[in-house]
Structures are given as structure tokens and as C-alpha cells.
């Protein structure tokens, strides 16, 4: 027998008693047996609750009767699942957002402050610094005492609703429109015609108290008030600047940080003194025929 024949016959016989080692199995050892049905699965699923391996048919907790179901229930209740962004967040309602914003702006709009709301808080300050509230309150008191002691009709000027006849109100408004000063660039339809009175009392509370009272007593509301017009589209602060400029009243509101030097606007609403905030629209603060009072001092 030739060597080639012997060699070929030898390769036909395999020693089956020598099993391959684990390291030599290679790709054959990549699968895992299912803990439920013992089926070999090359893509096994590991259950984190019972720590066992299952095939695709028994991968769910119910299919392999997982002994760690309680852990799964606890994790679900402890940390709720997130389903992703809602349709409302992806496609917001712009009209609804606009309505919400307008509502917030209306709720935050400052309201006029009356002297009755401030008089107790500023009582101590008024003795040290010129206070516009106390000054205007003092002016009103003196004017009402004058009205009660005379037969003049000054008292009617302290009310936004005049008690005079409709005819006299029309005549008065006509005179106001005719004589009023203001910015000529304001269209006629946008004008608000008002009376303006500057109260320039003495700022010293102690030694100047009597002089201030004399100044307030000499003021004649009906004769000393000045006709003026402002734009209904302006804010009150801009209207104040225009009034002071047209009436030649010193105004340094935009150049000083000292509150006692600033001009303020007051008016009477149903006989109640009201401070008009500078940041509201003129159309909300004034109406034709109103009397406003310019007072310098701290608010």
C-alpha cells in the first residue's frame, strides 16, 4: 500500500472521545437556552426582574410567569412613563396665548391711587420732605373752607360731574376748546380738552406753613385754571410733559432722581382726590372738561 493511500485512510477516522474545548467551539457557543422551554436561542432575552434568560416566545413577564412582577409594578408606580410631547405643545394655540397675555396685562395695570389710601403711610414723611399728597389735601381743604364761607360756586369745580345745566356745560366746553393750548400736530379727533391748575405751595412744612396756606388761599380755581389739550393716545407722563411745556411750568421729571422735585397729576373723582399714574393711557385717565391739578412733591 502506498503512503498516499495510508494517509487518506487515516483521515477518515476521527477520535470522537476528544471533544473540542469551550474556547474552540467559536460561533457554536453564542446561544443561550430558555429557562422556560430550554430551547436554544441565538438572540436570548435577559429579564432584569428575575435575572433569567428566555427565548423570544417567553420574554414577557406573563409568558414566563416572572417571579419579580412585584418589582416591575413598583417601578411603574414610582416613576411614571413619559409618552413624549403632546400635540398641544407642538402646535400651540396662538389666539389662546394672546388672550392669556392680554388678561395678565389688564390685571397688572396700575390703578389710580387716592389720598385716602396713602395719607396714613405718608404722614410721617410729610414732615420731613415735600409731599404731594399732603400738599394737595391741604389745598382742597382751604378751597372748600373758602367755598363754604362765600356764595361763590367754587365747589362745583371739585367734582368731575358738574351740577350746572347741560347748556352751561356746553358753553364751558366750547370756550375750553376755543382757548386750549397744545401740540398742533395732534389730530382734532384725538384731542382731549381739559383744564389744568398748577399748585405751587411752599415746600417748608415748619416755617413756611403759613405762607403755603396763604398761597393756596389766593388761588382762584375758576380764574387760574388753564385750558389745554392732549392726545388720547399718549401716556399720562407724556401728556404731563406737554402740559408743563405749553404752560411754561418748570418740569425736570426726566432729568432728576429727587422725588420731591417731580411734578404729579391729581384729579377729583366723585369728590375723592386721585393721583394719576404716569404710565396709563390718557384716554383712560382724562375726559373732556376734566380739571387736573399739577402738584410738585414726593408720592
Secondary structure, DSSP 8 states (H G I E B T S, - for coil): --HHHHHHHHTT---TTS---GGG-GGGG--EE-TTT--EETT-EE-TTT--EE-GGG-STTTTT-TTHHHHHHHHHHS-------HHHHS--HHHHHHHHHHHHHHHS---EEHHHHTTTTTTGGGTS-BHHHHHHHHHHHHHHHHHHSS--GGGGG-SS--S-HHHHHHHHHHHHHH-B--TTS-GGGEEEEEEEEE---S-SSTTHHHHHHHHHH--HHHH-EEEEEETTSBHHHHHHHHHHHTT----TTT---GGG-EEEEEEETTEEEEE-TTSBHHHH--TT-EEEEEESB-
